Amino acid sequence: MNNRRLLIVIALSAFTLGATPARANFDDIVRAVESRYHVQRTTIPLFGLVRFALWCVHPGGVSDVQLATFENAHFDDMPGLADIVRRNAGEAMQPLVQTRSNRDGETTLIYARPLGGDRVALLVFAHDREDTTVVRVVVSMDKFTEAMNHPHRVVADLR
């Protein structure tokens, strides 16, 4: 296969990865939020290329990521929004963290699900006064365990 064809295949794969959900529950959550609150996620140009690169390289044990952000979205019903995430996360997703601040209007939900082999899927929902983010990341179990057992190392590595 010549270089031009290879580049076309890589480009098409990247855009396909960006458009095709790795797990339906992520898109179910995003669609439910968009439908119920009449908001649209912020588009991130060329995010499919990021997903393709992660799929190829696996930096830090990460093999896939999906991201949806809702900027300047003002949700009037945070318990209802959190309920949408819980209902659409899927039965296999188990809650790890659930926090809510009535004073600041912040909510964080983190779910995890083993995928078999040495991978785990994490679903993170975070909302503050102005922005809402839904992230699904697939990471190796080794890196996940290391992060859970030694969170200070992970923070130091990010600096």
C-alpha positions as CSV (number, residue, x, y, z in Angstrom):
1,M,0.0,0.0,0.0
2,N,1.5,3.3,-1.0
3,N,1.8,6.3,1.4
4,R,-1.1,8.2,0.0
5,R,-3.5,5.3,0.4
6,L,-2.2,4.7,3.9
7,L,-2.8,8.3,4.9
8,I,-6.4,8.1,3.5
9,V,-7.1,5.0,5.5
10,I,-5.7,6.6,8.6
11,A,-7.7,9.8,8.1
12,L,-10.9,7.9,7.4
13,S,-10.3,5.7,10.5
14,A,-9.8,8.7,12.7
15,F,-13.0,10.4,11.6
16,T,-14.9,7.1,11.9
17,L,-13.5,6.7,15.5
18,G,-14.7,10.2,16.3
19,A,-18.2,9.5,15.0
20,T,-18.7,6.0,16.2
21,P,-19.3,5.5,19.9
22,A,-17.1,3.0,21.7
23,R,-20.0,2.4,24.1
24,A,-23.6,3.3,23.5
25,N,-24.1,4.5,27.1
26,F,-21.9,7.5,26.6
27,D,-23.9,8.7,23.6
28,D,-27.1,7.8,25.4
29,I,-26.2,10.2,28.3
30,V,-25.2,13.0,25.9
31,R,-28.4,12.6,23.8
32,A,-30.6,12.5,27.0
33,V,-29.0,15.7,28.3
34,E,-29.4,17.5,25.0
35,S,-33.0,16.4,24.6
36,R,-34.1,17.1,28.2
37,Y,-32.4,20.5,28.6
38,H,-32.4,21.6,24.9
39,V,-28.6,22.3,24.9
40,Q,-25.9,21.3,22.4
41,R,-22.5,20.0,23.2
42,T,-19.5,22.1,22.2
43,T,-17.9,20.6,19.1
44,I,-14.1,19.9,19.4
45,P,-12.6,20.0,15.9
46,L,-10.5,17.0,14.9
47,F,-11.2,15.1,18.2
48,G,-11.3,11.9,16.2
49,L,-7.6,12.3,15.6
50,V,-7.0,12.3,19.3
51,R,-9.0,9.1,19.7
52,F,-7.1,7.5,16.8
53,A,-3.7,8.5,18.4
54,L,-4.8,7.1,21.7
55,W,-5.9,3.9,20.0
56,C,-2.5,3.5,18.4
57,V,-0.1,4.7,21.2
58,H,-1.9,4.2,24.6
59,P,-0.1,6.9,26.5
60,G,-0.3,6.4,30.2
61,G,-2.3,3.2,29.6
62,V,-5.2,5.2,28.0
63,S,-6.6,3.5,24.8
64,D,-9.8,5.5,24.2
65,V,-11.5,8.7,25.3
66,Q,-14.9,10.2,24.5
67,L,-15.6,13.8,25.5
68,A,-18.7,16.0,25.5
69,T,-18.8,19.5,27.0
70,F,-21.7,21.8,27.4
71,E,-20.4,25.3,27.9
72,N,-22.4,28.0,29.6
73,A,-25.2,25.5,30.1
74,H,-27.4,26.4,33.0
75,F,-29.3,23.4,34.3
76,D,-32.1,24.2,36.7
77,D,-32.5,20.6,37.9
78,M,-29.2,19.1,39.1
79,P,-30.7,16.1,40.8
80,G,-32.6,15.4,37.5
81,L,-29.4,15.8,35.5
82,A,-27.5,13.4,37.8
83,D,-30.4,10.9,37.5
84,I,-30.1,11.0,33.7
85,V,-26.4,10.1,34.0
86,R,-27.1,7.3,36.5
87,R,-29.9,5.8,34.4
88,N,-28.0,5.9,31.2
89,A,-24.6,4.8,32.5
90,G,-25.7,1.2,32.2
91,E,-26.0,-1.5,34.8
92,A,-22.4,-2.7,34.3
93,M,-21.1,0.7,35.4
94,Q,-20.6,0.8,39.2
95,P,-20.5,4.2,41.0
96,L,-17.1,5.1,42.6
97,V,-17.7,8.8,43.5
98,Q,-20.9,10.8,43.8
99,T,-20.6,14.3,45.2
100,R,-23.0,17.3,45.1
101,S,-22.6,20.7,46.6
102,N,-25.8,22.7,47.1
103,R,-23.9,25.8,47.9
104,D,-21.7,25.8,44.8
105,G,-24.0,23.9,42.4
106,E,-21.2,21.4,41.6
107,T,-21.9,17.8,40.9
108,T,-19.3,15.0,40.2
109,L,-20.2,11.4,39.4
110,I,-17.6,8.8,38.6
111,Y,-18.4,5.3,37.4
112,A,-16.2,2.3,36.5
113,R,-16.6,-0.9,34.7
114,P,-14.0,-3.7,34.0
115,L,-13.9,-4.4,30.3
116,G,-12.1,-7.8,30.5
117,G,-8.5,-8.4,30.0
118,D,-6.5,-5.6,31.6
119,R,-8.8,-2.6,30.8
120,V,-11.3,-0.6,32.7
121,A,-13.8,2.0,31.5
122,L,-14.3,5.2,33.6
123,L,-17.3,7.5,33.1
124,V,-16.9,10.9,34.6
125,F,-19.7,13.5,34.8
126,A,-18.7,16.9,36.2
127,H,-20.8,20.0,36.5
128,D,-20.0,23.4,37.9
129,R,-21.9,26.7,37.6
130,E,-21.1,27.3,34.0
131,D,-19.8,24.1,32.3
132,T,-20.7,20.4,32.2
133,T,-18.4,17.7,31.0
134,V,-19.0,14.0,30.3
135,V,-15.8,11.9,29.7
136,R,-15.5,8.2,29.1
137,V,-11.9,6.9,29.2
138,V,-10.6,3.4,28.7
139,V,-7.4,2.8,30.7
140,S,-5.3,-0.2,31.5
141,M,-6.1,-1.9,34.9
142,D,-2.5,-1.5,36.0
143,K,-2.6,2.3,35.5
144,F,-6.0,2.5,37.1
145,T,-4.9,0.5,40.2
146,E,-1.7,2.6,40.5
147,A,-3.8,5.8,40.4
148,M,-6.2,4.5,43.0
149,N,-3.4,3.3,45.3
150,H,-1.1,6.3,44.8
151,P,-3.1,9.3,43.7
152,H,-0.3,11.7,44.6
153,R,2.0,10.1,42.0
154,V,-0.6,10.7,39.3
155,V,-1.0,14.3,40.2
156,A,2.8,14.8,40.2
157,D,3.1,13.2,36.8
158,L,0.5,15.6,35.4
159,R,2.6,18.6,36.5
